[in-house]
Amino acid sequence: MQTIAVPYDFSPYAEAALDFAVQLSQKTKAKIKLIHVIEYPLASTFNVTGEVEADEQMDKIFTLELIKKANEKIKSVLQSYEGKAEVHEIILMGNAYNGITAQIEELNADLIIMGTKGATGLKELLVGSNTEKIVRNAHCPVLAIHKKGDITTIQDVVFATDLDETHHKVLKAFNDFRNLLNAKLHLVWVDTPYNSVNEDLGKERLEAIAQKNQLKNYKVHIAKAFKPEEGILSFSWQIKANLIGMSTHSHKGLVHLFVGSVAEDVVNHATIPVWTCSIK
């Protein structure tokens, strides 16, 4: 792991994400790229080290003030982590989601760590969050963080699987990540009324997946629930897991609207970190 991207908006959730990134960097020596986007409705996303184009003088003055204040606040953040990790700031202006995703692709990040407060009800259905959209579209793993925590306390991690081979590459990537944490892996499949299997057969298939991926320090489980996301969250709570890992199909457009995403639902409702990666 060489580069960790951390979108940052000065919220407690973003602070928690940066804190986790610093702790992970101390294990991997990865560089942290702190991405802050100044949201300004009259601007498209651009790097603030370039020229600022605005039609009105007042717009120029206001824009420069926003940039100055953002630089001062970011500098203060960097000073608080000086000597703990190598952190570099990237300050942009424009749409937060567009700016973050463009930078992540340019950086070729190995991992994105994002703070999130989740979403519920109608807001979740119609709006969602930048974290949710990045989980759906990112080309590298995304770790969603809800609150500050000590990385050394992560002892049990859950990986939810569909019992098929489409998840093998994602499982391998997650296994590499959990090995950094030196945590025990709980491989789980959720038995639902719409996708049920004999428990013994299910565990046998999970064991086959574990052997094929040469997993160590693991245990297989079958959880029962009405919906997969409910089963994943409930099982993680029951075993007092510290982190959840899973793949996402990255559905977009109308398919995403009608099918949804189990991974995004888990990110929105979990109270522990959630690691996701697209099977694509």
N, C-alpha and C positions, 0 to 999 in steps of 0.2 A: 504494500500500500504506500503510494507516494504522495497523493493529493487528496485532501478532504475539503469539500466545499461546504461552507456554512452560510446560508442566507441569514441576514441579521437585520432586525428592525428595532432593537433596544428593548423589546418586551421581555418579561421574565421567562417566557418560553424560549426565546432566542438565546437568552443568557444561559439557560439550561443546556441548549444544544451546543453552544460554544464551549461550555465547561466540560461536557462529555467529549467533545472533539479534542480538547487539550489533553485530557486524561488518556485518550486513545493514541494521540500523537506521541505521548511519552513512552508508549509501548512499541510503536511502529516507526517513529522518527519521521512520520509523514508531515508535509507542509500543509498548513491550514490557509485556505483562501476565504476571507470574510467578505461576503457580498452584501452591500447595502444599496438599496434602490430608493432614491428620493422620488416619491410619487407626485408628479406635477401634471395636471390635466392638459396643459398646453404644449407638452413636450413628448416626442417619441423617445424611446430609450437610447441613450448615448453615454459615452464615457465623459465624466466631468473634467477630465484633463484636456478635452478638446474645446473647440470654440462653442460658445453658447449663442444660438440664434433665437432672437425674439423680436417681435414687431414693435413692441412698445418699450420705452425706456424703463418704466416702472416694472415691467416684467423682467427685464435684465437685472435690475437692482434686487428684486425679490428672489430671483433665481440664484444670484451670487450669495445672498444671505443664507439661503437654504444650504448651499454647498459648503459655505464657511462653517455653519453650525454643525453640519454632519461630519465634517473633517475633525472638528474639535472633539466631538463626542466619541468618534471612532478612535482618535488618538488616545483618549482617556481609557478606553476599553483595552487597547493594545498594551498600554503601560501596565495595566493590572495583571497581564499575563506575561510580562517581560521575563525572560529567563526560564519560563516553563515550557514554551513551545514556539515554533517558528510560525508566526501569524502575519499574513499580508492582507491589506485591505484593498477592496475593489469597490469604488463608489460610482454608481450610475444614476441616471435620471430618467423617469418615464414610468412605464407599466411594470409593476413588480414581477409578475409572473414571466412576462416576455424577457425582461432583463436578466432574471435569475437563470432561466433555461438557456438563454444564449450564452451566458458566461460559463455555465456548467459544461456545455458542449465544447466551447473554446478551450477550457481548461483540461478537458478529458479527465475529469475527476474520477477517482476510484470509489468514492463514497460521498453521499450527500447526507449531512446531518441537519435536520430541520426541527425547530420547535413548533409545537402545535397545541392549540387548546381544544381541538376536535370540533365537531359540529353536530347538532341534533335537530330533529323535527323538520319543519318546512325549510329552514335555512339550509340544512344539509342537502335536501332534495333539489332546491333551486340554485343555491350559490356554492356551497362547499367551501373549501379553503385552498390557498395556494399549495399547501402541503399535499392535500388530496390530489390536486391536478398534477403535481410533480411526481407523486407516487405512481400515477397512471401513465405518465409519458417519459419518465427518466430512462436514460440508456445505461445507468449504473445503479447499484443498490442505494436505497434511501432508508435512513434511520430516523424515525419520528420520535421526538422526545417531548414529554409532557411536563417534567419537573426535574430539578437538579437531583443528582444521585451519585453515589460513589461507585465507580466502575468495578472496584475490587469486591463489591458485595454481590455481583452477578454470579450466581452459583448454578441456577437451573434455567435453561432456556427451552422454549417449545418451538418445534417446526411442524406446521400443519401441511399435510400432503393429501393428494387425491388418489393415491395408490396407482398412479400411472407414471410412465417414464418421461413425460413432458416436463416433470419437475426436477429431474436429476441434476441438470446443470445448475439450477438455482440452489438445490440442496448442497451441492459441492461448494458453491460460493459461501453459503451460510455456514457450513461446517468449518471452512477456513476462518471465518469471522469469529465463531464461537470458540475456536481453538486459541485465538488471541486472548480471550477472556478466561480460558481454562475452566469452562463451565460444563455441566452435565447436560446432554441433549435428550429431550423427550420428544420422540417422533409420534405424532398423533394423527389419526384419521377420525373424522366426525361422521357417525352413523345417523342419518336423518330418514324420515319417512319416505322421502323421495329418492334416496340413494343409500340403500341399506345392504349390508353384507353380514354373513355369519361371523361372529366375533373371532373364533379360532382361525378361520380363513383370512380374516382381516389382519390379524396379528402375524400370520404366516407371510402375508404379502409385504407387510411392513418390515419384517425381518429380512426378507429377500432384498428390499430396497436398501436396508442398512448394510447388508453384506456386499451388495454390488457397489456401494459407495465407500466401502471399507471404513465404516464408522466405528469409533471407539468411545467408551464412556457414554453409553446411551441406553435408553429404555423405550419400548414400544407401547402404545396405548390405543384403545378404542374409546371414544367419547360419544355419548348419545345426546342429541338435541334436535329441536324442531328445525333450526337453521344452522348452517356451518359456522357463521360468525358467532352465534350464541354459544355453540359448543366449544369453540376455540377460547373464547373469553372466560367461560365458566371453568373449563379444564385448567386453564392457566392460573385462575384464582385458587382452585382447589389444591394444586400442588405448590402454591406460593412461588410461581415462576417469576423471574426478574426481567425476562425479555421474550418477545414473540418474533418468530421468523416465518415468512411465507412468500409464495410467489403471487404474481398478479398477471392476468391475461391482457392487461392494457387495452380493454375495450374502449372505443371512441364513438362519438356521434350518437345515432339512434340506438345502436347496440348497447352502449353504456347506459343510456337513459332507461331502457327497458330491462336489461339484464343486471346492471349494476356491477359492483365489485365487492367480493368478500373482504379483500385486503383493505380497501378504503373504509369499509364499515368497521373493521377491527381497529384501524388507525384512529378513526373518529371516536371510538368508544372505549378504547383501552386506557388504563391508568399507568401502564408500564411501557418502556420503549418497544417500538415495533419496527422490525427490519423487513423491508420488502424488496423484491427484484422481479422484473418482468421476465417471463419465460421466452420472450422474443429476443 
